[in-house]
Amino acid sequence: MNILVTGANGFVGRHLIEKLIEKGHQVFALVRDPHKKVKINGVKWIEGDLLKPPLPSLKKKIKKIDYAYYLVHGL
């Protein structure tokens, strides 16, 4: 399955991604700052900011997504 994870650099996001990859899923991870990507093998990174829609790069790839985990929060 193709799964999108937002909040991928956070504690929960990183661990979720690792488990999803272990289970054989293709993981797409949304990251606002590409310089802060966590190094995890097998992840396809998508750059985008959820506070600044529309996200052209996400719109093209969203067609491939079966499920999504929304782990972004506001402080």
PyMOL commands that place a pseudoatom at each C-alpha (Angstrom):
pseudoatom trace, name=CA, resn=MET, resi=1, chain=A, elem=C, hetatm=0, pos=[0.000, 0.000, 0.000]
pseudoatom trace, name=CA, resn=ASN, resi=2, chain=A, elem=C, hetatm=0, pos=[1.049, 3.603, -0.608]
pseudoatom trace, name=CA, resn=ILE, resi=3, chain=A, elem=C, hetatm=0, pos=[0.840, 5.592, 2.612]
pseudoatom trace, name=CA, resn=LEU, resi=4, chain=A, elem=C, hetatm=0, pos=[1.370, 9.305, 3.213]
pseudoatom trace, name=CA, resn=VAL, resi=5, chain=A, elem=C, hetatm=0, pos=[2.666, 10.457, 6.593]
pseudoatom trace, name=CA, resn=THR, resi=6, chain=A, elem=C, hetatm=0, pos=[2.513, 14.126, 7.566]
pseudoatom trace, name=CA, resn=GLY, resi=7, chain=A, elem=C, hetatm=0, pos=[4.499, 15.160, 10.609]
pseudoatom trace, name=CA, resn=ALA, resi=8, chain=A, elem=C, hetatm=0, pos=[7.120, 12.667, 9.470]
pseudoatom trace, name=CA, resn=ASN, resi=9, chain=A, elem=C, hetatm=0, pos=[10.013, 14.334, 11.315]
pseudoatom trace, name=CA, resn=GLY, resi=10, chain=A, elem=C, hetatm=0, pos=[8.324, 14.031, 14.702]
pseudoatom trace, name=CA, resn=PHE, resi=11, chain=A, elem=C, hetatm=0, pos=[8.825, 11.272, 17.235]
pseudoatom trace, name=CA, resn=VAL, resi=12, chain=A, elem=C, hetatm=0, pos=[5.613, 9.420, 16.364]
pseudoatom trace, name=CA, resn=GLY, resi=13, chain=A, elem=C, hetatm=0, pos=[6.042, 10.002, 12.621]
pseudoatom trace, name=CA, resn=ARG, resi=14, chain=A, elem=C, hetatm=0, pos=[9.556, 8.547, 12.531]
pseudoatom trace, name=CA, resn=HIS, resi=15, chain=A, elem=C, hetatm=0, pos=[8.554, 5.407, 14.405]
pseudoatom trace, name=CA, resn=LEU, resi=16, chain=A, elem=C, hetatm=0, pos=[5.377, 4.966, 12.374]
pseudoatom trace, name=CA, resn=ILE, resi=17, chain=A, elem=C, hetatm=0, pos=[7.339, 5.228, 9.122]
pseudoatom trace, name=CA, resn=GLU, resi=18, chain=A, elem=C, hetatm=0, pos=[9.809, 2.583, 10.253]
pseudoatom trace, name=CA, resn=LYS, resi=19, chain=A, elem=C, hetatm=0, pos=[6.992, 0.171, 11.140]
pseudoatom trace, name=CA, resn=LEU, resi=20, chain=A, elem=C, hetatm=0, pos=[5.156, 0.793, 7.859]
pseudoatom trace, name=CA, resn=ILE, resi=21, chain=A, elem=C, hetatm=0, pos=[8.308, 0.083, 5.859]
pseudoatom trace, name=CA, resn=GLU, resi=22, chain=A, elem=C, hetatm=0, pos=[8.939, -3.090, 7.884]
pseudoatom trace, name=CA, resn=LYS, resi=23, chain=A, elem=C, hetatm=0, pos=[5.427, -4.220, 6.889]
pseudoatom trace, name=CA, resn=GLY, resi=24, chain=A, elem=C, hetatm=0, pos=[6.288, -3.694, 3.197]
pseudoatom trace, name=CA, resn=HIS, resi=25, chain=A, elem=C, hetatm=0, pos=[4.389, -0.468, 2.528]
pseudoatom trace, name=CA, resn=GLN, resi=26, chain=A, elem=C, hetatm=0, pos=[5.622, 2.334, 0.261]
pseudoatom trace, name=CA, resn=VAL, resi=27, chain=A, elem=C, hetatm=0, pos=[5.826, 5.452, 2.421]
pseudoatom trace, name=CA, resn=PHE, resi=28, chain=A, elem=C, hetatm=0, pos=[5.556, 9.041, 1.217]
pseudoatom trace, name=CA, resn=ALA, resi=29, chain=A, elem=C, hetatm=0, pos=[6.535, 11.579, 3.880]
pseudoatom trace, name=CA, resn=LEU, resi=30, chain=A, elem=C, hetatm=0, pos=[5.567, 15.238, 3.799]
pseudoatom trace, name=CA, resn=VAL, resi=31, chain=A, elem=C, hetatm=0, pos=[8.254, 17.594, 5.068]
pseudoatom trace, name=CA, resn=ARG, resi=32, chain=A, elem=C, hetatm=0, pos=[8.125, 21.380, 5.245]
pseudoatom trace, name=CA, resn=ASP, resi=33, chain=A, elem=C, hetatm=0, pos=[11.902, 21.891, 5.384]
pseudoatom trace, name=CA, resn=PRO, resi=34, chain=A, elem=C, hetatm=0, pos=[13.860, 19.452, 3.182]
pseudoatom trace, name=CA, resn=HIS, resi=35, chain=A, elem=C, hetatm=0, pos=[17.019, 20.092, 5.221]
pseudoatom trace, name=CA, resn=LYS, resi=36, chain=A, elem=C, hetatm=0, pos=[15.378, 18.550, 8.291]
pseudoatom trace, name=CA, resn=LYS, resi=37, chain=A, elem=C, hetatm=0, pos=[14.504, 15.214, 6.687]
pseudoatom trace, name=CA, resn=VAL, resi=38, chain=A, elem=C, hetatm=0, pos=[15.153, 12.237, 8.922]
pseudoatom trace, name=CA, resn=LYS, resi=39, chain=A, elem=C, hetatm=0, pos=[17.302, 9.665, 7.180]
pseudoatom trace, name=CA, resn=ILE, resi=40, chain=A, elem=C, hetatm=0, pos=[15.103, 6.610, 6.703]
pseudoatom trace, name=CA, resn=ASN, resi=41, chain=A, elem=C, hetatm=0, pos=[15.743, 4.221, 3.812]
pseudoatom trace, name=CA, resn=GLY, resi=42, chain=A, elem=C, hetatm=0, pos=[12.831, 3.597, 1.489]
pseudoatom trace, name=CA, resn=VAL, resi=43, chain=A, elem=C, hetatm=0, pos=[10.915, 6.823, 2.131]
pseudoatom trace, name=CA, resn=LYS, resi=44, chain=A, elem=C, hetatm=0, pos=[9.848, 9.054, -0.752]
pseudoatom trace, name=CA, resn=TRP, resi=45, chain=A, elem=C, hetatm=0, pos=[9.948, 12.620, 0.539]
pseudoatom trace, name=CA, resn=ILE, resi=46, chain=A, elem=C, hetatm=0, pos=[7.495, 15.295, -0.587]
pseudoatom trace, name=CA, resn=GLU, resi=47, chain=A, elem=C, hetatm=0, pos=[8.269, 18.930, 0.192]
pseudoatom trace, name=CA, resn=GLY, resi=48, chain=A, elem=C, hetatm=0, pos=[5.304, 21.071, 1.151]
pseudoatom trace, name=CA, resn=ASP, resi=49, chain=A, elem=C, hetatm=0, pos=[3.789, 23.317, 3.789]
pseudoatom trace, name=CA, resn=LEU, resi=50, chain=A, elem=C, hetatm=0, pos=[0.249, 22.512, 4.918]
pseudoatom trace, name=CA, resn=LEU, resi=51, chain=A, elem=C, hetatm=0, pos=[-0.262, 26.143, 5.922]
pseudoatom trace, name=CA, resn=LYS, resi=52, chain=A, elem=C, hetatm=0, pos=[0.357, 27.314, 2.349]
pseudoatom trace, name=CA, resn=PRO, resi=53, chain=A, elem=C, hetatm=0, pos=[-1.981, 25.384, 0.058]
pseudoatom trace, name=CA, resn=PRO, resi=54, chain=A, elem=C, hetatm=0, pos=[-2.308, 24.443, -2.706]
pseudoatom trace, name=CA, resn=LEU, resi=55, chain=A, elem=C, hetatm=0, pos=[0.478, 21.905, -2.775]
pseudoatom trace, name=CA, resn=PRO, resi=56, chain=A, elem=C, hetatm=0, pos=[1.148, 21.121, -6.456]
pseudoatom trace, name=CA, resn=SER, resi=57, chain=A, elem=C, hetatm=0, pos=[3.742, 18.456, -5.647]
pseudoatom trace, name=CA, resn=LEU, resi=58, chain=A, elem=C, hetatm=0, pos=[1.303, 16.751, -3.281]
pseudoatom trace, name=CA, resn=LYS, resi=59, chain=A, elem=C, hetatm=0, pos=[-1.660, 16.943, -5.654]
pseudoatom trace, name=CA, resn=LYS, resi=60, chain=A, elem=C, hetatm=0, pos=[0.236, 14.945, -8.295]
pseudoatom trace, name=CA, resn=LYS, resi=61, chain=A, elem=C, hetatm=0, pos=[1.295, 12.249, -5.839]
pseudoatom trace, name=CA, resn=ILE, resi=62, chain=A, elem=C, hetatm=0, pos=[-1.954, 12.061, -3.862]
pseudoatom trace, name=CA, resn=LYS, resi=63, chain=A, elem=C, hetatm=0, pos=[-3.486, 9.970, -6.629]
pseudoatom trace, name=CA, resn=LYS, resi=64, chain=A, elem=C, hetatm=0, pos=[-1.075, 7.200, -5.632]
pseudoatom trace, name=CA, resn=ILE, resi=65, chain=A, elem=C, hetatm=0, pos=[-1.946, 7.317, -1.918]
pseudoatom trace, name=CA, resn=ASP, resi=66, chain=A, elem=C, hetatm=0, pos=[-4.166, 4.630, -0.377]
pseudoatom trace, name=CA, resn=TYR, resi=67, chain=A, elem=C, hetatm=0, pos=[-4.058, 5.878, 3.240]
pseudoatom trace, name=CA, resn=ALA, resi=68, chain=A, elem=C, hetatm=0, pos=[-2.722, 8.924, 5.084]
pseudoatom trace, name=CA, resn=TYR, resi=69, chain=A, elem=C, hetatm=0, pos=[-1.665, 9.629, 8.649]
pseudoatom trace, name=CA, resn=TYR, resi=70, chain=A, elem=C, hetatm=0, pos=[-2.077, 13.265, 9.705]
pseudoatom trace, name=CA, resn=LEU, resi=71, chain=A, elem=C, hetatm=0, pos=[0.333, 13.849, 12.574]
pseudoatom trace, name=CA, resn=VAL, resi=72, chain=A, elem=C, hetatm=0, pos=[0.623, 17.633, 12.319]
pseudoatom trace, name=CA, resn=HIS, resi=73, chain=A, elem=C, hetatm=0, pos=[-0.493, 19.760, 15.222]
pseudoatom trace, name=CA, resn=GLY, resi=74, chain=A, elem=C, hetatm=0, pos=[-0.596, 23.435, 16.095]
pseudoatom trace, name=CA, resn=LEU, resi=75, chain=A, elem=C, hetatm=0, pos=[0.997, 24.742, 19.237]
for i in range(1, 75): cmd.bond("trace and resi %d" % i, "trace and resi %d" % (i + 1))
show_as sticks, trace
zoom trace
